[in-house]
Amino acid sequence: MSNVIELNNIDELKDYRADWNRLLAVSPGGSFFQSPDWLEVYWRHFSEKQYLRVFVVRNADEITGVVPLCVRRITTKFGPCSILTFPFDDWGSVYGPISADPEATLTTVLDDVLQSRRDWDLIDLRCVDRDHFDGGATERAFQSLQMPFEIFPWNETMYINLDQTWENYLATRPRKARQTYLRAERKVAEDGEIEFLRYRPKGEAYGDADPRWDLYEQCLQVAGNSWQAASTDGTTLTHEKVAGFFRDSYESAVRAGAMDLNLISLSGRPAAFSFNYYHNGRLDGLKMGFDAQVSRNGLGRLLLGRMIHDSMDRGDLLLDMGCGAQDAKKYWYTSVEKGYRYVNYATTSPVGQVLKLSHQVAGWFRNRFSSSEESETSDVPQRALQETRH
């Protein structure tokens, strides 16, 4: 018999940290983004206008699953709306229950949500990789409770299979990809002596949690001299809105043994960097940047190639390259996985029902007048729910 404990205060997570991390180690596709360490930092910086609802599932005397959710107030073209969703904001590519059995855990939690006081208009679960790590668990959970839902495309994630040798991987790349990478190795070396440094501390549990702020500052220096310095999207290392979050999450990842920092220097001058989160052989790409003032001969390609090569030598398994910029990543990735959004509309919510009708009508027009390929990849709900924090 399962029972559910709901946590609404971020400080309450500490009592479940050990079980949470134990479950994360056996969760399909588990990543640092799903850890209590990441959530605590995220919540400290971005909890405004959100209400935390973390569900802990217990069977007998054992905790078997955790589903972090939050209620977020957004605005739509039909008025204010509250969604019950993952506390994630698309910082990574994939999210889901923390459990060895995601389907059973999510089913139990959704059942508990339905029986509690409703504070949402939509249940809106995003970044669900139905055909990959999720394996259809989210869909089956909705179906088992007879909860009607709509499913929409949300993102596309590019992966590199690291469970192979560098030689085999490079041999499968297009000829142009091999040529441009090898050219970068030659040409960048003409600009200075190349040093590749990878810093992946094991964490506090192993007495290895020096944040190496000197390396972090070098990455900031590179970011400040790159395109990121002029970016206004609020997601770059140096942007004032998120600089504190990146710094705090970096320190938290180091303590947890989840930080993977890569740095290229030319004759001692920082030239290119990459931040990844590391968990159980999986790398989640976070941020990359290079200083074109140091070299214009392919620093980004050089860094990525060195990082992939080193990962394969270390025995890493998978690199999540993230979503977007697919053309720039086309020579590197080995597979592309689609992410989806599952939406359940509260039957007693007027705005929820209006949004449901809007999505259905938009979907009908899309299917009626678009090709089947366009139908699969269009993002109707993004247009219907133009979100801003309210």
N, C-alpha and C positions, 0 to 999 in steps of 0.2 A: 504494500500500500504506500503510495507516494503522498507526501505533503509538500507544500510550497511555502517558502519564507520570502517575504518581500522586503527589500532594503530600499529606503528612500533618502538616506543620508550617506554621503560618500565616505564618511569616517567609519561607517559600519562595515565596510569591505574588509578591514584589517582582520576581523574575526574569521574570515573565510578565505584568506589569502592562500594558505597552504593547500587547501582542497581545490581552490580555483586553479592554482598553478599545476597541481597534480592532474587535473582534468584537461588542462590545456595541452599537456604533453601527449595526450592520447586523442585529442580532437582532430578529425580529418581536416588537413590544411591549416591547423592552428598557427597563429602568428602573434607577434608581440602586440599588434593592434588589438587583440582580444584579451590582453592581460590586464590584471587589476592595476599594474604599474602604469600602463599607458592611460587607462581610464581615469585614474586619479589626477594625472597631469592635465589631461584634456578637460576634465570637469572643473578643475581649478581655473582654467583660462576661458572656457566657453560655456559655462553653465547658465549664464544669464538667459532668462526667458525659457528655461527648460526645467522639467521636473523629473528627477531620477526614479526609475522603477527597475531595480535589479532583482531578478527572481532566482532563488536558490532551490533546487529540487533535492529532496531527501527521500531515500528509500530505506525503511527500517532505520538503522543507525549510520547509514552511509550517505554522503552527499554525492549525487550522481550527475548533476548538471547545473549549469549557470546560464541564464539568458539575460544579458544586460539590455535594458530598454530605457527609453525616456519619452516623456510627453513634450512635444515641441509645438509652440504656437507659430503658425505661419500665416501669410496672407495669400489669397488666391483671387482670381478675377471675380469670384462669386462671394468674396468676403473672408473674414477670419476663419481659420480652421485649425484644429488640434490633431496632430498625428502621433500615434504610438509607434516608435521606430527605434532603430539601433542608435546608440550614442556614438556616432562614427563620422558623419559629415563627409563621407567619401575621401577621407585621408588616405585610405588604402583602396585595394581593389575588391576585397572579399570580406564578408562578415557572416556570422552565424552563431548558433548555440555553442557553448563550451561543454563538450560531453563526448564520451566514446559512442553514445547513441543519440545523435542530434534529433532524430525523428521523435523518439519517445520523450525526450526532454522538452522539445518545443510543443508537442501535443499537450503535455501536462501543464505547461505554462500558459498556453493559449486557453485551455479549459479554465484555468484559474482566473485569467483576465476576463473571460466572458461572465464569470460568476461574481466578479467584484464590481464596484460602482464604476460606471463608465465615465472616463474623463478625456475621451478621444472621439474624433469623428471618423478617422480612418486608422486601421492598422496598416502600416506602410513599411514593409520590410524590404530593404534595398541591398544591393551588392550581393545577391544570392547567386552563386555559380551553380545553377541547377544541374548541369551536365558534367561537373567536375567534382570538387570536394563535397558539395551538398548532396549530389547523387539523387536528387528528387525528394529529399527528406522534408523540405519545407512544404512542398506541394502535398505530400501524403499527410502531413500534420493537419493542414487545413481541411483536406478531404475527410479525414477520420472523424473530425468534429462537425462535419457537414457545414462548414463555414464557406459560403460563396466567396470567390475571389477573382480578381482580374490579374493577369500577368503581363508585364510590359518589358521590352528590352531596356536595359539600363546602361551597361558599359561593355567594353571588350578589353580583356586583359591579355597582354602578351607575356609568354613564359619562355624561358630557356631551360631545357633539360640539361642539368649539370652532371648527371650520372653517366658520364662517358669520358673518354680521353679527349684532350684538346686536339690531338691530331685527327681523330675521327670527326669531331665537331667541325673543325675547320674544313675538312674535306667535303662536308655536306653543304657548305655555304656556297652561294653563287660565285662565279669566277670574279666578278667585279668586287664583291665583298672582300674576298681574300686579297685582291690587288690593292684596294684602298687601305686595308688594315696594314699590310706589309709596307706600303708606301709611307703611312704615318709613322711606323717604327723607324724607318730610315730618315725621313725628313725632320722629325722632331729631334732626333739625335744630333742633327746638324746645328740645332739651336742651343744645345747645352747637354750636359751629362744627365741622363735620365735616372731618377731614383723613384721606385715604386714602393710605397709603405702601406701596409695594411695593419690596422689596429683593431683587434677583436678580443677585448678582455673577457675573462670568464665570469666576472661578477663577484659580488660580496660573499656569496656562499663559498667561494674558492679563495678568498683573500686577494682578489684581483679586480679592483674597482677604481683605479686611478683614472679620473676623467680626461687626463691629458689635455688640459685647457689650451696648452700651446698648440696642439694640433687643431683643435676647434677654431682657435683664432686664425690659424693659417687658412682654414676653409672659408671663414668669413672674409678674409682678405681677398681670396679668389672670387668669391661671390660678389664682393663689392666692385670688382674690376670686370665683371661679366655682364651679360644681358640682364641678369637678375637685379642689378642695381637700379635699372630703369623700369622694372616691372611694377605694375599697379594692381595686380590681381590679389594681393594679400596672402600669397602662399610661399614666398621666397624667404630664404634664411635671414636676409637683411631688412625685410619689410617691418616697419615699426609695429604693425598690428599683431604679428606672429613671432617676432624675434625672441621674445621671452618664452613663448611656448616651445619653440625649437630648442632653445637652450635647456629648459627644464626637462623636456622629453629626452634629450640627449643624455643628460646626467642620470635620469631614471633608467634608461636603457643600459647604460654602463653598469649601474648597480645590479641590474637584473641579468647581466651577461648576454644582452641582446643587441649590442651596438656593433656595427661593422663599418669602420671608417677607412676609406681608401684615399690616398693622396699621391699625386705625381708632382715631383719637384724637378726643375731644370737648373742644374748647377747651383742647387741650394735655394732657389726661388720657388715658392708654391705656385703651381701652374694649373692643376685640375684636381677636383675632389668628387667623391661620391659617398653619400650616407645611405646605409641600408640597415634594416632591422633583421636580426638573425634569430631563428628559432627552429630547433630540430632539423637542421639541414636545409631549411627554407630561408631564402633571402627576399625581403620586400624592399624594392628600390624606393628610396624616400626623396633624395635630392641629388642632382649632379650639377656641376658647373666647371667652366674653364676660363682662363684668362688669355684672351686673344692677343693681349699686349706682350705676353711672354713668347707665344708661338701661334702661328696661324696655319700650322701644318698638320692638323688633325689630332689635337690633344684629346678631344672627346672619344674618338675612335681608339686612340692608344690606351686611354684609361680603361675603357670598357673591355677591350681585348685582354689587357693585363689582368683585370679583375676576374673575368670569366676563366681564363687560363689557370690562375691561382686557385679559384674555387674548385675547379675540377681536380687539381692536384691535392687539395685538402679533403676531398670527399663530400663536398656540398652536393645537394640534390636538385634544387630548383631555385631559379631566380625569377621573381615576379617583376617585370619591367614596368608595370603599371598600365594605365589607360591613356589613350591619346597619343598624338604624334606617331601614328603607326607607320607612316612612310619613312620617318627617320630611323625607325627600329627594324625595318623590314629585313635587313641583311643579318640580323642577330637572332631574332626569336625563332623558336622551333615549333610553337603552337600558339593558337589564339583561342581563348575561352570566353563565351558570352556570359555576362551577368544580367540578372533579371530583378524586377521589382514586383513584389506580391502585395496586392492591395485588397483589404476587406473593408467595406463601407458599413458603418453602423446604421442599422435599419431605423433607429429612432433619431438620427441626426439629419436635419434638413439640408445642411450644407454637404454632408456626406452623400446623401441621395442625389443632390443636384450634380455633384462631381461625378458620381457613378453614371448618371445619364449623359453627362458631357463626354466622358471617356468612351461610352458605348457608341454614341453618335459619331464622334470623331473616328473611332475604330471602324464603324460601318463605312464611312466615306473613304477611309484609307483603303480598306479591303475592296471597295467597289471600284475605285478609280486608279489604284496603284497596282504595280506588278507584285507578284508573290515575294520577290526578293526585297522590294522596298517595304512591303508589309511587315517582314520579319525584323527590319532594322530601324524602323521609324520610332520616334519617342513621343508618342501622343501625350503621356502624362506630364512630361517636362513642359510641354507647351500649355497644358491645362492648369498646371500647378506652378506658376511662376513664383517661387518662394522668396520671401524676405523675412528676417526675424521681426516679430511684431511686438 
